[in-house]
C-alpha cells in the first residue's frame, strides 16, 4: 500500500502548483475553442461535399446530353404508338430545322414545318412560354414568323410544344431579286452568276397564295429563301400582268417599251409582260408615227391596246414608164398618179404595170423613205423561137440584128419576124444570113465558112483594068509579075 501513489496527493499537488482558481478557468476556455474549431471544419467539409455532389451531377447531366443525342436537325419525330400514350415517359427536348408551310397566328397558335433533311412534315404548338427570336437572337412576336421562312425549333418530344422558335441564321434570304432565270426542265434557278436547285417541294407564293413556278417571269421582283445550295421558298413581291396589241399586223419592225423593258414584235398571240403598277407604253415601228399611252397593270390581268387608229407614215412614189398609156395597179387596186406621183404608206407593196401588146411588169416595191423614184420599161409582147447556129470551123462570132449573141455553136431565142444573122471569124469571109422566124421556120442553121484566100477572083468591071480592091494581096503580087513578064515579052 505504501508503494501505491496517492491520487489525492497528486491532485492536491497539481492544485497547489497550478496557483489560484483563476488559472484554471482559461484552461477550460482553451478546451472550448478547440472543440469549436473541430465543429467548423466538419461543417466546411459537409458543405464542400454537397457542392462537389452538385457539380458532379451537373457534369454528368451535361455529359449525358452530349453522349446521348436527343437533337434531330431536320429529322423525323420519334415514332410513338398512336393508341397508347406513354404518360410515364419523362419529357425531354428535341430540335428540328424546317420550312414553314402552314401557320396559325390565332389561337391555338401552331405551325407546320417541312423538315429539310427528312422531307417529312410535322406540326408544333405555340404557347405563352415559347420564346420566339429572330436570326440575330433578339426576341420577336410570333406574328413575324411567316410562310416560307426557315426556322429552328426546340420542342417537347411528347407534346410537340415548342419552348423555343427562331429564324435560322443559316438560311440566306435573297431580297428584291429580278431577272431571275428559272429553268423548269433542269430544276435550276440562276441568280446573277450563281446556280441553285429547287424541287417540287419548293414553296411558291403570290400574295400569300400558292403559285405556279412556270408563271414567274424575269420581270417579277422576288424574295427567295435558300439553305445551302437549294431554294426552298419563293415569294413574288411585285407580280406582272400582260399587254396585248390588236391590229398590229401592218406595223413593220414594231417595238414596244414598257418602263425600262423593250420588246421586239407586236404579235397579238404573244402579249408582253409588265410589272404591276402604272407604266408609260411607247410603240414604234418603221411605218408608223410613235404611239404613246399610259396604262395601269394589275397582277394577272391583260390590258389591250388597239393600234387601229395609229398614224401610218407615207412616202411619195414617182413612176417613170416608157408607155404613158400603161395601167398601174398597187396591191391589186388601180392607182392613178397625180403629176406622176403616188402617195403610199411605208412598207412593202405589190406593183403591176400592164398594157396590151406589151409584157406585164409585176414586182414588189419598198417604201421606206419620204421619196422613191422608179423607172420602168415595157417591152412589146411578141412570140419568140429558139434557133441553133453552128459553124465550120466552130468559134465564129454570131450577131443577130447587129447585136452580139455569142460564139458558135450557140442556141438563142429570137423574136418572130425577119432576122439578120451574121457570122464572123478572122481569116474567113463574113457569112451573112437572112432568115424569117415563125412557127414553121427551121430551128437549126449550119454555116460553112470559107477562108478569105480561097475566094475566086472577081472579074473587074473593065476587063482591061482589073479592080485591085477585089484581088487578094498574094494574087495581086503574082499578077504584077505576070504583067511585067508580058510587057517584056511584047517589047
Secondary structure, 3 states (H helix, E strand, C coil): CCCCCCHHHHHHHHHHHHCCCHHHHHHHHHHHHHHHHHHHHHHHHHHHHHHHHHHHHHHHHHHHHHHCCCCCCCCCCCCCCCCCCCCCCCCCEEEEEEEEEEEECCCCCEEEEEECCCCCEEEEECCCCCEEECCCCCECCHHHCCCCCEEEEEEECCCCEEEEEEECCCCEEEEEECCCEEECCCCEEEECCEEEECCCCCEEEECCEECCHHHCCCCCEEEEEEECCEEEEEEEEECEEEEEEECCCCCCCCEEEECCEEEECCCCCCCEEEECEEEEEEEEECCEEEEEEEEEECCCCEEEEECCCCCECEEEEEEEECCCCCEEEECCEECCCECCEEEEECEEEEEEEECCCECCEEEEEEECCCEEEEEECCCECCCEEEEEEEEECCCCEEEECCEEEEECCEEEEEECEEEEEEEECCCECCEEEEEEECCCCCCEEEEECCEHHHCCCCCCCECCECCHHHCCHHHHHHHHHHHHHHHHHHC
